[in-house]
Amino acid sequence: MINPQTQAAGTDEPIYLDYNATTPLAPEVIAAMRPCLERHFGNPSSSHPYGRRAAAVVAQARADTAALLGAQPEEIIFTGCASEANNIALRGVARALRGQGRHLIISAVEHPSVVAPAERLRADGWAVSLLPTDAAGLVEPQALRDALRPDTVLVSVMLANNEVGAIQPVRALADIARAAGVLFHTDAAQAAGKIPVDVDELGVDLLTLAGHKFYAPKGVGALYVRRDTPLAPVLVGAAGQERGLRPGTENVPHIAAIGAAARLARERLPQMGPRLSELRDRLHRALAAAAPGLRLNGPLEQRLPNTLNLSFPVVSGHDLLTAAPGIAASVGSACHEEGDAVSGVLAAMGLDAPRARGAVRLSLGAMTDAAMIDAAAEQLIRAWQQARLRTGTENHRPQAGA
């Protein structure tokens, strides 16, 4: 397995700068999983000692995940991923409150796992409103006030954007929704482990987590559901698991992993944020000094400490990364990356097509160090210079007969 922690200039492995797509497993998380894979194999619903031991693992993970969010353990529902949690949140509220109204509000920069269930509800006869953003990708609270209707039952606005890192004013938005008697959901998949996330400080009713975004494995997520929030099950089956909202035998090893990752996030968050901000800005300065016309996409201040979305002049982001095989990064969300296709997030922010096509997302993580940053900057600058020369040659190629 490639370990980003061992990367350094001169090695054959690319420098990993795609932590917003997924993170490697932390050693502490692997250690938490191992007993569940080797010994604690019981079904948590069984009453015998094997089942009770597995149930104890799940209970501890629920408490640890709740602690990361300032929540109560009984408010945590484990899911198979953040996409499932988002579906349960949107479609579950819709099923529970369809007699009170059929209007949903989401932002124009949501992840596809929020957009898709919203579109499914639209196909079922619901009205769906999109909140626009400013040029930095931030939703204006007044836009939510203007969008609310008497039949609105739910607002869903992500806490932090996966492409540009913009941190939305969720507290202000949730207060507006609450004053109107409307539930508020936030997708915090990209925020957890990078910035403090407290459900009471945010004022939200539902909140989504993705384990693989903060050093747990893929295939596990969680949904926070505030006590007494109306939510109907989307899936049906055995009624006992996860308060009847997520039927199926619990994935004990992965649940143990997300609990361990939550504990680890709480411990290292005070140091992690400032360190990543410093490294991110170091990379930005090096690239800006060598590439005149480089543009930052997203807010300068109100963004994740690990995320740097830049538009390189003249060349496309896809061509730039192709010319830099020593860098593992992306041009946008890993969930819908399509070569030179313009990102929907950047389009919603109002970026013109050339700037949007030139965008590259560089996201740092726990294993990133200064040596990697300096090596990455050198490779990206060299790749940009080479790609620019090729583009310039193509643009000025003499026409036939000239």
C-alpha angles and dihedrals in degrees: 000000000000110000112202088203091070095051119115139151111293098028123119095237118090119248107258112232099153103091091136088064094050141323131228117250114269114234089239089056093051089050090053092051098048099075089051091053095045108031117358095066097137126122108255089222093060118100097214124093094270091055094043092053091051090046090053090054091052092047092052092048090049090053092047093048091048091050091056088058101037088246136129118261093240089059093064121092116188116221138177093255144337091271090060091047091052091049092050091049098049101033093036093055090044091054092046097047104030089115091059100047145328105220125110129184125204133164124257091242101054124136115261089252088068097036094051098054089044089054090047089055090048089055088052091057102272123136113235123194125196120216111218123223134218123248090280093055096254125136116232112227090225089062089062092048089053093047098050116106134183089257096049111122104168141025120195120190122160118241096222128010117241095216108040100015095235111167109217123221090250096162092056091045094047091050090054091049093046092051087056093048092249125138119241128212127184129192103222096173093121096038104054112097093014102065133011111280116192119167095209094048089049093045094220129151097205132022133182129218131189116205096207092058092066105038101284121113128273114265101055133085140149140224121209111213116187114230113275094013107146109242129158122203117260094194124045133204131096107019101212105070123090095354089303091292097103112029122199137076110299119255093235099184093051093043089053087051096053090048091053091046090052091052091049092048091054092050099049103030095096091058100031099063098053092043093052092045090055093049092045092053091046089057092046093052093050093049095044092051092055102035113055110206095031109153130205115225116209132019121329094220111009097068142095115287093233102046128095118172112183135175113217115209123247098001132073120247090238092055091046094055091044087057090049105057089163090069124073104202138119143231093232142321113000087218094069109013109152111173110256095357111131113250114250089221093055091044090053088053089057099249114159118243099259092051093045092049090051093056124120125182115217113185124182132206149182095295096047115110137178094264091056091048093052092046091047092050091051093050095046093049092050091047092049092050092049094045091047091053091050091047092048091050091051094046093052099039108138113254120241110278095015 
